């Protein structure tokens, strides 16, 4: 079964996906949302890749260097063995800030014997939209594109450059390297310099991991997910990407293919809350500055998403010359959803602002700007909460009164009240409390469906939706409330399929969903834990973890039947929910486990 068996490397400027056989099959340079230089994942014929090939007697294994983002691929035939350490340099400068060049280093370490391999170097710049031609120069290989837009890529190595370009056999007699650079190097790299880049980058990640809170259970999975979320953050502006890819399909052969290399306010806010909770406060500060920079006017409504450099227009287009992942067209760049109205984003953002004000004890930078944004959010919510929207799942046609959106409107006001109390703004508390009460009453009256015995997807609907499970998470309802328990049971009955959850089953703009949305299964497992069904929650969590790829990474979706990963990869949503669920389950005491076993 073909699966998304890729590792991600990156440096918070860009990223690359490397297959389980050591082939770079996706990379955009110089930044996450730039055009691809390797895009085989989106077209096996013309997309372009950078592969290392050995004879069939070599066994290939892959792992991350523990607590880092350095990916190690080992080739071993029993006598001859070597490993490739793939990474993008990232380390602290002496005077502050970080070194994050748009570069990939492939560090070849000889283990034993005289390993022999070939390099298949086939860059295809500008999404393979034109011809890319490579030339051997004195100390590098330059690849240039002749498409409508000029682009270039530089390769440096201590291997024979002609042998690389011609894919001739190379015998590894000592350690070597290949460095890919978006910019031409002023000084030719050396093995000593490459070794230093490796050690500096390893030290950075080990230091970052050391600052991450440890848990007694599932710590390995929490750490890998935290590093993955860090890799999806953009150093320059504080933006957080939904995923590193575009157009990996939710279902093979269908058209649910989207570009996720942007910053969704919802996804990013959830990520920042989780990673900040693990001890990484700087990421939260950077993200909140990103938000402050986007909202210069007090009455400016937030978009649901922005470009990573704060772009507000994300025009969607298709790349018809690419065949798509396993033939799933179209390949899209840009995302038309940027213009949608989704009222839930205000509550999720306010949740982060509230968390940060608690964390920093009223001593946070930009506190006055955050208070301004808080007041602006309440103003927008008060004006628009009674209106329908597109909802969390971004329905592209119909607008409805989605229950999740209403709950998060309530959350926005509830968290704003808490912030006002922290800041001693008593008059605001008195003004906003009736608004929170009005929204809550409206939800309780219109979202509950007696015949279904659940809070449903939208007002007046009979359809169920896993996003409604988060009502407990945001403090809207108690876990022991009979209506919440009934909702969890109804969702399990209607949306669970072999332990995996649909987002919803009702028809949307593209038909009926046919794959499991990974975050929804994590939400469901959390809900089981919250209502006291701990044994079932743990069993389903262990089962879900087994569906990750060989490196513990998750995409957006999982196929119900084959359990293969689908959708954009790696998905921030999936990994933030994995962390939340793992933390909950790692906090189960032995006494709780016994009680849970008796109950279940």
C-alpha positions as CSV (number, residue, x, y, z in Angstrom):
1,X,0.0,0.0,0.0
2,X,1.3,3.4,-1.0
3,X,1.3,5.7,1.9
4,X,2.5,9.2,2.8
5,X,5.8,7.7,4.2
6,X,7.7,11.0,4.2
7,X,9.8,12.7,6.8
8,X,9.7,16.5,7.0
9,X,12.9,18.6,7.5
10,X,12.9,22.4,7.8
11,X,14.2,25.5,9.5
12,X,11.1,27.7,10.1
13,X,11.6,29.3,6.7
14,X,10.8,26.4,4.4
15,X,10.5,22.7,4.5
16,X,11.1,19.5,2.4
17,X,9.5,16.1,2.3
18,X,11.8,13.1,2.0
19,X,10.6,9.7,1.1
20,X,11.3,6.5,3.1
21,X,13.9,5.7,0.4
22,X,15.7,9.0,0.9
23,X,14.2,10.9,-2.1
24,X,13.4,14.6,-1.8
25,X,10.0,14.7,-3.5
26,X,8.6,18.1,-2.3
27,X,10.4,21.3,-1.5
28,X,9.6,25.0,-2.1
29,X,12.4,27.6,-2.0
30,X,13.2,30.1,-0.7
31,X,10.1,30.0,1.5
32,X,7.2,27.6,2.4
33,X,4.8,29.2,-0.1
34,X,7.3,29.7,-3.0
35,X,7.0,27.6,-6.1
36,X,8.4,24.1,-5.9
37,X,11.9,23.0,-6.9
38,X,11.0,19.4,-6.3
39,X,7.4,18.3,-6.8
40,X,7.3,14.6,-7.6
41,X,4.7,14.2,-4.9
42,X,2.3,16.1,-7.2
43,X,3.4,14.5,-10.5
44,X,5.5,11.4,-10.6
45,X,6.6,12.0,-14.2
46,X,7.5,15.7,-14.5
47,X,7.4,17.0,-10.9
48,X,11.2,16.6,-10.2
49,X,13.0,14.9,-7.3
50,X,16.5,14.3,-5.8
51,X,17.0,10.6,-5.2
52,X,19.8,8.4,-3.9
53,X,19.8,5.0,-5.4
54,X,21.6,1.8,-4.4
55,X,21.5,-1.7,-5.7
56,X,18.6,-3.9,-4.5
57,X,20.7,-5.7,-1.9
58,X,20.8,-2.6,0.3
59,X,18.2,-2.4,3.0
60,X,16.9,1.1,3.7
61,X,15.7,2.3,7.1
62,X,14.8,5.7,8.4
63,X,14.4,7.6,11.6
64,X,14.8,11.0,13.1
65,X,17.9,11.8,15.2
66,X,16.2,11.8,18.6
67,X,14.7,15.1,19.7
68,X,15.7,16.8,16.5
69,X,14.4,17.5,13.0
70,X,17.4,15.8,11.4
71,X,16.2,12.9,9.3
72,X,18.6,9.9,9.1
73,X,18.2,7.4,6.2
74,X,20.5,4.3,6.4
75,X,21.5,2.1,3.5
76,X,23.0,-1.2,4.5
77,X,23.8,-4.4,2.5
78,X,25.5,-6.2,5.4
79,X,29.0,-5.3,4.3
80,X,28.7,-1.7,3.0
81,X,26.7,0.8,4.9
82,X,26.2,4.6,5.0
83,X,23.6,7.1,6.2
84,X,22.3,10.4,5.0
85,X,21.6,13.0,7.5
86,X,19.1,15.5,5.9
87,X,18.5,18.9,7.5
88,X,17.9,22.5,6.8
89,X,20.3,24.7,8.9
90,X,18.9,26.5,11.9
91,X,20.8,27.8,14.8
92,X,21.2,30.9,16.9
93,X,23.3,33.8,15.9
94,X,25.9,35.2,18.3
95,X,24.0,38.5,18.5
96,X,20.5,37.2,18.6
97,X,18.1,35.9,15.9
98,X,18.6,32.7,13.9
99,X,20.6,31.5,10.9
100,X,17.9,30.0,8.5
101,X,19.2,30.0,5.0
102,X,17.0,28.6,2.1
103,X,19.3,25.5,2.0
104,X,19.2,21.7,2.3
105,X,22.2,19.8,3.5
106,X,22.6,16.1,2.7
107,X,25.4,14.8,4.9
108,X,26.7,11.4,3.9
109,X,28.3,9.4,6.7
110,X,30.2,6.3,5.9
111,X,29.5,3.4,8.4
112,X,31.4,0.4,6.8
113,X,32.8,-1.0,3.7
114,X,32.8,0.8,0.4
115,X,29.1,1.7,-0.3
116,X,28.2,2.5,-3.9
117,X,25.3,4.7,-4.9
118,X,24.0,6.9,-7.7
119,X,22.5,10.4,-7.4
120,X,19.4,11.1,-9.5
121,X,19.3,14.9,-9.4
122,X,16.3,16.2,-11.3
123,X,15.1,19.7,-10.1
124,X,12.1,21.1,-11.8
125,X,11.8,24.8,-10.9
126,X,8.6,26.9,-10.9
127,X,6.2,23.9,-10.3
128,X,7.8,22.2,-13.3
129,X,6.0,24.7,-15.5
130,X,8.8,24.9,-18.0
131,X,12.1,23.2,-18.8
132,X,14.8,23.2,-16.1
133,X,18.4,22.8,-17.4
134,X,21.4,22.0,-15.2
135,X,25.0,23.0,-16.0
136,X,28.2,21.9,-14.3
137,X,30.4,24.8,-13.3
138,X,33.8,25.0,-11.6
139,X,32.6,24.4,-8.0
140,X,28.8,23.9,-8.4
141,X,25.9,22.8,-10.5
142,X,23.5,25.5,-11.5
143,X,19.9,24.7,-12.5
144,X,17.9,27.3,-14.3
145,X,14.2,27.5,-15.4
146,X,13.1,28.8,-18.8
147,X,9.5,29.2,-17.8
148,X,7.7,32.6,-17.8
149,X,9.5,33.3,-14.6
150,X,13.3,33.0,-14.1
151,X,14.5,30.9,-11.3
152,X,17.7,29.1,-10.3
153,X,19.1,26.5,-7.8
154,X,22.7,25.8,-6.8
155,X,24.2,22.5,-5.8
156,X,27.6,22.1,-4.1
157,X,29.3,18.9,-3.2
158,X,32.7,17.2,-2.5
159,X,31.6,14.4,-4.8
160,X,32.4,14.6,-8.5
161,X,29.9,17.1,-9.9
162,X,29.8,15.4,-13.4
163,X,29.1,12.0,-11.7
164,X,26.2,13.6,-9.9
165,X,24.8,15.2,-13.0
166,X,25.2,12.1,-15.2
167,X,24.0,9.8,-12.4
168,X,27.2,7.8,-12.5
169,X,28.2,5.4,-9.6
170,X,29.9,7.1,-6.7
171,X,31.9,5.1,-4.1
172,X,31.7,6.5,-0.6
173,X,35.3,6.2,0.7
174,X,34.8,9.0,3.4
175,X,32.1,11.3,4.6
176,X,30.7,13.6,2.0
177,X,28.0,16.2,1.5
178,X,25.6,17.7,-1.1
179,X,24.3,21.2,-0.3
180,X,21.4,22.7,-2.2
181,X,21.1,26.4,-2.0
182,X,18.6,28.9,-3.4
183,X,21.3,31.5,-3.5
184,X,24.7,31.2,-5.0
185,X,27.3,30.8,-2.2
186,X,30.0,33.5,-1.9
187,X,32.4,31.0,-0.3
188,X,32.5,27.4,-1.5
189,X,31.4,25.0,1.3
190,X,33.8,22.5,2.8
191,X,33.3,19.3,4.7
192,X,34.5,21.0,7.9
193,X,31.8,23.8,7.4
194,X,29.1,21.1,6.7
195,X,30.1,19.3,9.9
196,X,29.8,22.6,11.8
197,X,26.3,23.3,10.3
198,X,25.2,19.8,11.3
199,X,26.4,20.2,14.9
200,X,25.0,23.6,15.3
201,X,21.6,22.5,13.9
202,X,21.6,19.4,16.1
203,X,22.4,21.5,19.2
204,X,19.6,24.0,18.4
205,X,17.0,21.2,18.2
206,X,18.2,19.4,21.3
207,X,18.0,22.6,23.2
208,X,14.5,23.3,21.9
209,X,13.4,19.8,22.9
210,X,15.0,20.2,26.3
211,X,12.7,23.1,27.0
212,X,9.6,21.0,26.1
213,X,7.5,19.7,29.0
214,X,7.9,16.0,29.6
215,X,5.0,13.6,30.3
216,X,5.1,10.2,31.9
217,X,3.1,8.6,29.0
218,X,3.3,9.2,25.2
219,X,6.2,11.5,25.6
220,X,7.9,10.3,22.4
221,X,4.8,11.1,20.4
222,X,4.3,14.4,22.1
223,X,7.9,15.4,21.3
224,X,7.7,14.4,17.6
225,X,4.4,16.3,17.2
226,X,5.8,19.4,19.0
227,X,8.9,19.5,16.7
228,X,6.6,19.0,13.7
229,X,4.5,22.0,14.7
230,X,7.6,24.1,15.3
231,X,8.7,23.2,11.7
232,X,5.4,24.6,10.5
233,X,6.0,28.0,12.0
234,X,7.4,30.8,10.0
235,X,10.2,32.7,11.8
236,X,10.0,36.0,9.8
237,X,6.4,36.9,10.8
238,X,5.2,34.5,13.4
239,X,2.7,32.8,11.1
240,X,1.9,29.1,11.5
241,X,1.1,27.0,8.5
242,X,-1.8,24.5,8.3
243,X,0.5,22.0,6.5
244,X,3.7,22.0,4.3
245,X,2.0,20.9,1.1
246,X,-0.7,21.7,-1.4
247,X,-3.3,19.6,-3.2
248,X,-2.7,16.2,-1.5
249,X,-6.3,14.8,-1.8
250,X,-8.7,14.1,1.0
251,X,-9.8,11.2,-1.1
252,X,-7.9,9.6,-4.0
253,X,-9.3,10.6,-7.4
254,X,-11.6,13.3,-6.0
255,X,-11.3,17.1,-6.2
256,X,-11.0,18.0,-2.5
257,X,-7.4,19.2,-3.0
258,X,-6.4,22.5,-1.3
259,X,-3.3,24.6,-0.7
260,X,-2.6,24.6,3.0
261,X,0.7,26.6,3.0
262,X,-1.1,29.5,4.6
263,X,-1.9,30.7,8.1
264,X,-5.5,30.0,9.2
265,X,-6.3,32.0,12.3
266,X,-8.1,29.0,13.8
267,X,-5.5,26.3,13.1
268,X,-2.6,28.6,14.1
269,X,-4.3,29.8,17.3
270,X,-4.9,26.2,18.4
271,X,-1.3,25.3,17.6
272,X,0.1,28.2,19.5
273,X,-2.0,27.5,22.6
274,X,-0.8,23.9,22.6
275,X,2.9,24.6,22.0
276,X,2.9,27.5,24.4
277,X,1.5,25.1,27.0
278,X,4.5,22.8,26.4
279,X,6.8,25.7,27.5
280,X,7.5,27.5,24.2
281,X,6.3,31.0,25.0
282,X,8.3,32.7,22.2
283,X,6.2,31.1,19.5
284,X,3.1,32.5,21.1
285,X,4.6,36.0,21.3
286,X,5.6,35.9,17.7
287,X,2.2,34.8,16.6
288,X,0.4,37.4,18.6
289,X,2.6,40.0,17.0
290,X,1.6,38.6,13.6
291,X,-2.1,39.2,14.6
292,X,-1.4,42.7,16.0
293,X,0.3,43.6,12.7
294,X,-2.7,42.4,10.7
295,X,-5.2,44.4,12.7
296,X,-4.2,48.1,12.5
297,X,-7.8,49.4,12.8
298,X,-10.0,48.7,15.8
299,X,-13.0,47.8,13.7
300,X,-11.1,45.7,11.1
301,X,-12.6,42.2,10.8
302,X,-10.2,39.4,10.7
303,X,-10.0,37.2,7.6
304,X,-10.0,33.4,8.4
305,X,-6.6,33.1,6.8
306,X,-3.6,35.0,5.5
307,X,-0.4,34.4,3.6
308,X,2.6,33.7,5.8
309,X,4.0,37.2,4.9
310,X,0.6,38.7,5.9
311,X,-0.8,38.7,2.4
312,X,-4.6,39.3,2.4
313,X,-5.4,38.2,-1.1
314,X,-4.8,34.5,-1.8
315,X,-6.1,34.1,-5.3
316,X,-6.7,30.4,-6.1
317,X,-5.6,29.0,-9.4
318,X,-5.0,25.5,-10.9
319,X,-1.7,24.1,-12.3
320,X,-3.2,22.0,-15.1
321,X,0.1,20.7,-16.3
322,X,0.5,18.6,-13.1
323,X,-1.3,15.3,-12.9
324,X,-1.7,15.5,-9.1
325,X,-0.9,13.1,-6.3
326,X,-1.7,9.6,-7.7
327,X,-3.7,11.3,-10.5
328,X,-5.9,13.4,-8.2
329,X,-6.5,16.6,-10.0
330,X,-6.6,19.6,-9.8
331,X,-3.4,20.9,-8.3
332,X,-4.2,24.2,-6.7
333,X,-2.1,27.1,-5.5
334,X,-3.7,29.9,-3.5
335,X,-7.0,29.3,-1.6
336,X,-10.3,30.9,-2.4
337,X,-11.6,30.3,1.1
338,X,-9.7,33.4,2.4
339,X,-12.7,35.5,1.6
340,X,-15.2,33.4,3.6
341,X,-16.8,34.5,6.8
342,X,-16.2,32.0,9.7
343,X,-17.4,33.4,13.0
344,X,-15.5,30.8,15.1
345,X,-12.1,32.4,14.6
346,X,-12.7,35.1,17.1
347,X,-13.3,32.7,20.0
348,X,-10.3,30.6,19.2
349,X,-8.0,33.7,19.0
350,X,-9.4,35.1,22.2
351,X,-8.6,31.8,23.9
352,X,-4.9,32.3,23.0
353,X,-4.9,35.9,24.1
354,X,-6.5,34.9,27.4
355,X,-3.9,32.1,27.9
356,X,-1.0,34.5,27.2
357,X,-2.2,37.1,29.7
358,X,-2.5,34.4,32.4
359,X,0.9,33.0,31.5
360,X,2.7,36.3,31.6
361,X,0.9,37.6,34.7
362,X,-0.3,40.8,33.1
363,X,3.3,41.6,32.0
364,X,3.1,40.5,28.4
365,X,4.6,42.7,25.6
366,X,2.0,44.5,23.5
367,X,-0.6,44.1,26.3
368,X,-2.4,47.3,25.3
369,X,-2.6,46.2,21.7
370,X,-4.0,42.9,22.8
371,X,-6.6,44.7,24.9
372,X,-7.5,46.8,21.9
373,X,-7.9,43.6,19.8
374,X,-10.0,42.0,22.6
375,X,-12.4,45.0,22.5
376,X,-12.5,44.9,18.8
377,X,-13.3,41.1,18.8
378,X,-16.3,41.6,21.1
379,X,-17.5,44.5,18.9
380,X,-17.4,42.3,15.8
381,X,-19.0,39.3,17.6
382,X,-21.8,41.5,19.1
383,X,-22.5,42.8,15.6
384,X,-22.4,39.5,13.7
385,X,-23.0,36.5,16.0
386,X,-26.6,36.2,14.9
387,X,-25.6,35.9,11.3
388,X,-25.0,32.6,9.4
389,X,-21.5,31.7,8.2
390,X,-19.5,29.1,6.3
391,X,-18.5,27.2,9.4
392,X,-15.3,25.5,10.5
393,X,-15.4,23.1,7.5
394,X,-15.5,25.9,4.9
395,X,-18.7,25.1,3.0
396,X,-18.2,27.0,-0.2
397,X,-21.8,27.6,-1.0
398,X,-24.5,27.6,1.7
399,X,-24.2,29.6,4.9
400,X,-25.9,28.3,8.0
401,X,-26.1,28.9,11.7
402,X,-23.4,26.4,12.6
403,X,-23.4,25.3,16.2
404,X,-19.6,25.4,16.5
405,X,-19.5,29.0,15.2
406,X,-22.1,30.0,17.8
407,X,-20.2,28.3,20.6
408,X,-17.0,30.0,19.6
409,X,-18.8,33.4,19.5
410,X,-19.8,32.7,23.1
411,X,-16.2,31.7,23.8
412,X,-14.9,35.0,22.4
413,X,-17.0,37.0,24.8
414,X,-16.4,34.6,27.7
415,X,-12.6,34.9,27.3
416,X,-12.9,38.6,26.8
417,X,-14.7,38.9,30.1
418,X,-11.9,36.9,31.8
419,X,-9.3,39.2,30.2
420,X,-11.3,42.2,31.4
421,X,-11.3,40.8,34.9
422,X,-7.5,40.2,34.8
423,X,-7.0,43.8,33.6
424,X,-9.5,45.3,36.2
425,X,-11.9,46.6,33.5
426,X,-15.0,46.2,35.6
427,X,-17.3,48.3,33.3
428,X,-16.5,46.0,30.4
429,X,-17.3,42.9,32.4
430,X,-20.7,44.3,33.3
431,X,-21.3,45.3,29.7
432,X,-20.2,42.0,28.1
433,X,-21.8,39.5,30.5
434,X,-25.4,39.9,29.2
435,X,-24.0,39.3,25.6
436,X,-22.4,36.0,26.7
437,X,-25.6,35.0,28.4
438,X,-27.7,35.8,25.3
439,X,-25.5,33.8,23.0
440,X,-25.5,30.8,25.4
441,X,-29.2,30.8,25.7
442,X,-29.6,31.0,22.0
443,X,-27.4,27.9,21.5
444,X,-29.1,25.9,24.2
445,X,-32.5,26.7,22.6
446,X,-31.7,26.2,18.9
447,X,-28.7,23.8,18.7
448,X,-30.1,20.9,20.8
449,X,-32.3,18.4,18.9
450,X,-34.5,16.4,21.2
451,X,-35.3,13.7,18.6
452,X,-31.5,13.2,17.9
453,X,-30.6,13.7,21.6
454,X,-27.6,15.8,20.6
455,X,-26.4,19.2,19.8
456,X,-26.4,19.1,16.0
457,X,-24.3,20.6,13.2
458,X,-26.4,23.7,12.8
459,X,-29.7,25.2,14.1
460,X,-32.7,23.1,13.1
461,X,-30.5,20.3,11.7
462,X,-30.6,16.6,12.3
463,X,-27.0,16.2,11.1
464,X,-24.2,15.5,13.6
465,X,-20.7,17.1,13.5
466,X,-17.7,16.3,15.6
467,X,-16.7,19.9,16.0
468,X,-19.5,20.2,18.5
469,X,-17.6,18.0,20.9
470,X,-15.3,21.0,21.6
471,X,-18.1,22.8,23.5
472,X,-16.8,21.1,26.6
473,X,-13.2,22.0,25.8
474,X,-14.0,25.7,25.7
475,X,-15.9,25.6,28.9
476,X,-19.4,26.0,27.4
477,X,-20.7,22.9,29.1
478,X,-19.6,20.5,31.8
479,X,-18.4,17.0,30.7
480,X,-20.8,15.4,33.1
481,X,-23.8,17.3,31.7
482,X,-26.3,14.7,30.4
483,X,-26.7,16.7,27.1
484,X,-23.0,16.6,26.5
485,X,-22.7,12.9,27.3
486,X,-25.7,12.2,25.0
487,X,-24.0,14.2,22.2
488,X,-20.8,12.2,22.6
489,X,-22.8,9.0,22.4
490,X,-24.8,10.2,19.4
491,X,-21.7,11.1,17.5
492,X,-20.1,7.8,18.3
493,X,-23.2,6.0,17.0
494,X,-23.5,8.0,13.8
495,X,-20.0,9.2,12.8
496,X,-17.7,6.5,14.1
497,X,-16.4,3.9,11.6
498,X,-14.0,1.3,13.1
499,X,-12.8,3.8,15.6
500,X,-12.3,6.6,13.1
501,X,-14.6,9.6,12.9
502,X,-16.2,11.4,10.0
503,X,-16.3,15.2,10.3
504,X,-19.9,14.9,9.3
505,X,-21.8,12.6,6.9
506,X,-24.2,15.0,5.3
507,X,-23.6,16.1,1.7
508,X,-21.5,19.2,1.1
509,X,-20.4,21.1,-2.0
510,X,-18.4,18.1,-3.3
511,X,-20.7,15.2,-2.3
512,X,-20.5,13.0,0.8
513,X,-17.2,12.8,2.8
514,X,-15.6,9.4,2.3
515,X,-12.5,9.6,4.6
516,X,-11.9,10.2,8.2
517,X,-10.7,13.7,9.3
518,X,-7.9,12.9,11.7
519,X,-8.4,15.7,14.2
520,X,-12.0,14.6,14.7
521,X,-10.9,11.2,16.0
522,X,-8.6,12.8,18.5
523,X,-11.5,15.1,19.5
524,X,-13.7,12.1,20.0
525,X,-11.1,10.3,22.1
526,X,-10.7,13.4,24.3
527,X,-14.4,13.5,24.8
528,X,-14.5,9.8,25.9
529,X,-11.8,10.6,28.4
530,X,-13.7,13.7,29.6
531,X,-16.9,11.8,30.2
532,X,-15.0,9.1,32.1
533,X,-14.6,6.3,29.5
534,X,-10.9,6.2,30.0
535,X,-10.2,2.6,29.0
536,X,-12.0,3.0,25.7
537,X,-10.3,6.3,25.1
538,X,-6.8,4.8,25.7
539,X,-7.6,1.8,23.4
540,X,-8.8,4.1,20.6
541,X,-5.8,6.4,21.0
542,X,-3.3,3.5,20.8
543,X,-5.1,2.3,17.7
544,X,-5.0,5.7,16.1
545,X,-1.3,6.1,16.8
546,X,-0.7,2.9,14.9
547,X,-2.1,4.6,11.7
548,X,0.7,7.2,11.7
549,X,3.5,6.8,9.1
550,X,6.8,5.1,9.9
551,X,8.1,8.3,11.6
552,X,5.0,9.0,13.7
553,X,3.6,11.7,11.4
554,X,0.0,12.3,10.4
555,X,-1.7,14.0,7.5
556,X,-5.1,15.5,7.4
557,X,-7.2,12.4,6.7
558,X,-7.2,8.6,7.0
559,X,-8.9,6.2,4.6
560,X,-11.5,4.2,6.6
561,X,-10.8,0.9,4.9
562,X,-7.1,0.8,4.1
563,X,-6.0,3.2,7.0
564,X,-3.6,5.0,4.6
565,X,-2.9,8.6,5.2
566,X,-4.6,11.2,2.9
567,X,-4.7,15.0,2.6
568,X,-2.0,17.6,3.2
569,X,1.0,16.6,5.2
570,X,2.1,16.9,7.9
571,X,-1.0,18.4,9.2
572,X,-0.8,20.9,12.1
573,X,-4.4,20.2,13.1
574,X,-3.7,16.5,13.6
575,X,-0.5,16.9,15.6
576,X,-1.9,19.6,17.9
577,X,-4.8,17.3,18.7
578,X,-2.5,14.4,19.2
579,X,-0.6,16.4,21.8
580,X,-3.8,17.5,23.6
581,X,-5.1,13.9,23.7
582,X,-1.8,12.4,24.8
583,X,-1.5,15.0,27.6
584,X,-5.0,14.2,28.8
585,X,-4.4,10.4,28.8
586,X,-0.9,10.7,30.3
587,X,-2.5,12.4,33.3
588,X,-4.8,9.5,34.0
589,X,-3.9,8.2,37.5
590,X,-4.0,4.5,38.4
591,X,-7.1,5.2,40.5
592,X,-8.8,6.7,37.5
593,X,-7.8,3.7,35.4
594,X,-9.4,1.3,37.9
595,X,-12.6,3.4,38.1
596,X,-12.7,3.6,34.3
597,X,-12.3,-0.1,34.0
598,X,-15.2,-0.7,36.4
599,X,-17.4,1.8,34.6
600,X,-16.6,0.5,31.1
